[in-house]
Structure formats: structure tokens, C-alpha cells
């Protein structure tokens, strides 16, 4: 379920009626103090994150933009950690900033070691650019999201190419190319290839069959898709696909917003540009995918007894 960001007003009260846990009340009180220092300038303010009627976290711009840059911060309340809340909060802050000023640079700071917060920033396309000093915690890592206005061109066979549990993915556009709006790749799926049933909680996924045929199972219904067929899976749609034919199939896969491509980069095995075949997946590769997928909001629904 997606979260909603509810603005914390200049008086420290959320602009919508919410039942606030103690930690959220403390956040609202502290936010008033921040406003006194930085001013209350929409949309560069603090927010509470609401999901299914519960306040699950908080996020904010630390001040209005200064010098063409704005810093974001986010905190998931402990009982809701590990559920993708921080990623959704950070992604929505980025979108708010983009909508308000498409040219503003977006930065963030984290403790100087790999942790859940750094994982969120990596997924959203931030890059660590060096060290900085924070008055409260001392030395921190500084991260920035680069805005690109450059066109992207990929010639045949160009693009980062990896093997993902037996399929071959050639990435045509990633979040770094599209400012996080979408990612697109060409997939070559061998006979028998394709993922088990799964559900995306963060992005829509689209498919366009270029060659061969792919059998989709969507909400329990099987559809054999041939060249020229397009399919789109909204967030939360249980689906799977498999090549049930005797020859490879080729298709385009897109996700919007971007971010899921980073999961494939984490679990995939690099292959040469132009490669169209890969070795069958090993047990270790499958286990790694099952371990990593939940961190990217993917619920894999293995058959009972698998």
C-alpha cells in the first residue's frame, strides 16, 4: 500500500486529522523549531507519512533550497521498518522537489557506513560524493541526485548487459538516464525461462513482445502473448511470465518509476555486450534473488512445497 505525505503546518499540527503516536507528536513539536530557523515555505516543509490510517514515519526538506540545492531527510518509525516506507518517503520528496523546481539539486546525508538509509539512496539514483560535517552527529556521508537533461541513445547491442537467473537483460535506460521516472530494458528469455508469481509494491511493470511468445499468468489467468502484444501490470498485481515455447523470446520490459533495475544489478551476473544467452541459474543465484527481492518491495509467491 502506498503512503501519503501529510504536511506539518506552521503551528506543528498536521493539515489533516490524524491520530498521532507519541513519536509523531515529538516530531511535530521539533518541526516548529525548524520552521522558526528556516521559515515555513511550501513545499519545502516537514511531512508525516500515513499508510492505512497509521502514521508510519516522517520526512522533510531541511530548509528551502539554498545555492540551488535542497537537502532531504526521512525517518521510519521503528515498528514499520523493513517495509519500504523510507524508500517511498524519499521518492515522494524527490518528486515534490522536481515538481517545484526541476533544476534544483537534491542532496542527503547519512551516517558514514552502509545501512538501510544508504540503500534507499542507492535505489533512488543518488551517488555518494564525499564527506560532510553535521553539527549533531559529526562526520557524515553526503549524497546527491544528479539531474540529467541529456538524451540517451543506445545502438544495437549497447547497454549494460547482465544474466538474471538465466534470462539476459540489456538495459536501454535506467533511472540515472530518466531522472528516476522509468527504466527500460530488452529481455531475452530462453525456453523455460521466467520468474515465479510475484507482486510489485512500488512500480508498474510493462511488457512488449518483440519476438517469440511469452505466457503471462495474471491474477490466475493464463494469456499467451505473441510479437506485438503489450501488457501493463499496475502496482499490486500478482503476475508471472514464462517462455513455454521451444525457442527464445525477446521483449521490452519497463518499470515506472525507476529503481527496480538496481535489484537486477545487485543479483545479476555481468555478460558481454551483445550476448543473448546465459548459463542456467545456479542455486546460489536463485537464493540471492529470493533474499534481495523483499528489499525492493517485491513479494515472490513460490508454490507450496517449493
N, C-alpha and C positions, 0 to 999 in steps of 0.2 A: 504494500500500500504506500503510495506517495505521501510525502509530508507537505504541510503548508507552513509558510513562514508568516507569522503574525507580528506586525510591527509593535515595538515597545514605544509608547508615546513619550512626549517630553516630561510628563509627570510620573513616568515609571510604570504606568499601567498599560497592559496590552490593549490594542484598539478593538479587540473582540473579547466577549465574555469568556473567560477560561477558568477552570479550576486549577489553581497553582499549587504544586507541591512546594515544600519549604525551600528547596534549592532554587526553584524558579523565582520565588519571591525575593531571594537574596540577589539573584541576577538582576531583577528589575530595579532594586534599590541601587546596586552598583552602577547600572546603566545611567541612572540620573546623574551620578557623579561624573561619568564620562561626558555626558552632554554639557555639563557646566564648563568643562575644559575645552571641548572641541566644537560645541554648538550642535543644535538639532537641525540638520539639513537633510531632508528626504532626497533620495532613498538611502543616503549614507548613514544609516542608523542601526540600532540593535533589533533583533528579532527573536521570538520564541518559535520553536518548531513543534507543530501539532500533528499528531497522527492518531486517527480513530478516537478523537476526543481526549487523548492524553498528551501532555506536554513532555516531549522526549529529549529536548536539547535546546541549545541556544546558539546563535551565531550573530555576527556583526561586522560592519565596517568599522575599523578602529578610529576613523575620522573621515571627513570629506577628503576628496583627492588633494594631494599636495605634490607639486612638482610633476604633475602628470601621472602620479601613482596613487593607488589606494590599497590598503592592507586589509585582508580578511582574517577572521578568527572564528572558530567553531568549537563547540563542546557538547558531547553527547552525555546525557545523564546516565550514571553507571548501570542502572537496570536495563538500559536499552542498547548497550554497547554490542558490537558484533553483528548488527542488523542493517548496516548500510546507511544509518542515519547521518553520520558525518559526511559521507560522500554526497548525499542528497542536499544537505545544507550548503556545503561548499559549492556544489554545482549551481544551486539556485542563486547564491551570492554572485557568482561569476556572471550568470545570465542577467541579473539585475544591473550589474556594473556595465555590461555590454549594451544593454538597452538604454541606459542613461548616458553613456559616453563610450562610443565604440572604439575610441583611440586610447582610453585610459589603460595604463599598465597595472596589472593585478599582482600583488605580492603577498607572501605569507611567511611566517616564521614558525619553526618547530624546535624542540629540544635537539641537541646535536648527536642524534643516533637514530637508526631506523626504528620506526614504531608505527602504530596504526595511523597516526596523522600524516606521516610521510608517505605511507601507502596511498592514502586518499589523494594527496597532491600529485603523485606519480600518475595515478589513474586519470586525473583530470588534465594532464598535459603540462603541469608545472615542472620546472627544472631548477635544481639546486645551483645557486650562483655564488655562494660563498658564506662567510661567517658575518654575524652582526652581534651587537650587544643590546640586550634587553635589561632595563633598569631593575626588573623584578627577579629574573631567573639567570641573568648573566649571559654567557656566550650561547648563541643560537645559530641554527642554520637558516639562511634566507633563501626563499624560493620565488620564482617569477614565472608568470604565464606570458609567453610571447604572442603578440597579435601578428598574424600574417595576412598581408593583402596581396601576396604573390600567387599567380596562377600555378596550378600543378599539372604537369604533363608527364605521362608515363608511356614510353614506347613499348611495343610488344616485347615481352619477357622482362621488362624493367619493373622494379618494385621489390621491396623486401619479401623474401620467399621462405616459408617455413613448412615443415611437416607437422600436422596436428593429428595425433592418433591415426595415422595412415592416410589422411587427406593432405593435399598440397594447397596452401593458401598463398596467393601473390597479392600483396597489399598495394592498392592503387591510390588510396587516400586514407590518412589517419587523422586523429584529432588535431595533431600538430599542423596538418595542412588546411584544416577546415575550421580552426578556432573552436574545436570541440563540438561542432554541430553534428557531424556524422563521420562514419568510417565506411570504406568500401573496399572489398577485395574479391578477386577471382578465386573460385574454389574448384579443384579437380578432385572428384570423389570416385574412387575405384569401385568395382563391383563388391557389394557387401559393406561399403563404407557408409558412414553417417553416425550421428550421435544418438544416444538413448533419449527417451522422453525427458523434456526439461522445460523450465519456466524462467523467463527473464523478468526481473522486478524493476529494472531501471531503464531499459531501452526497447524500442520497437525493432523488429528484425524483418528485413525484406529479402526476397529471393527472385532472381530472374534466370530462367534456364536458357543457356546458350546452346548446349549440345547434349544429346543423350536424354535420359529420363531419370527423374527422381520421384520416389514415392514419399509423399508427406502424410503424416498422421496428425490431425489437428482435432483436439477435443474428442479423440477416439475415432474419427472418421478418416478413412484412407482415400487419398487422391493421387493418381499417377500424373505427374506433370512432365510434359514434353517441351521441346525447344519453343520458345516464345511465350511460355507461361510465366506469369508473375504472381507472387504470393506475399502478403504482408501479415506479420504476427504482432498484434498490439501487446503492450506490456501485460503480463499475467496470463498469456495464452499458452496452455500446455500443448507442446508440439514436438515432433521429431521428424527427421528425414533419413532416407536410406536409398542407396542405389541397389535396386533389386534386379537390375538387368545384368547382362554378361559383358558389358563394355563400359569404360569410364564415362562419367557425365561431367559437364562443365557448367558452372553457373556463377552469377554475381550475387554476393551477399552484402547487405548494408545493415548498419545499426545506427540509430539516432536516439539520443545523442551519442557521440563517440565515447570511447573508454574501454569497451569490451575487447578491442584489439590488443590491449595491454595484457589481458589474460592469456591470449594466444602467444604473445611474445614471451610470456613467462613460462608456459608449459611446452611450447613448440620446439622443434629441432631444426636449426638452420639447414637449408639445402641451397644448391647453386641456383642462381637466376636462370630462368628458362626451364627448370626441372618441372616435370609433370607427373612423376611417380615418386613414391616413398616406400620405405620398408614397412612391413606390418607393424602396428604398435606393440611395444613391449608392455609387460605387466606393470613395470615401473612408470611408464608414461601414462597409462590409464589411471593408476593410483594417484599420480601427481595431479592430473586433471580433476579427479574427484575431490582431492584435498583443497585445491586452489579455487574451484568454481564458486563456492559459497561466498568468498571474499569479494567477488564481483557481482553478487546479487543473483547468481544462477542456482536454482534448485534442480538437481538432477534426480529424476524419479526412476530408479532402477527397478526392474521386475522383482517381485518377491522371490527370494531364494538366490538372487544373482550375487 
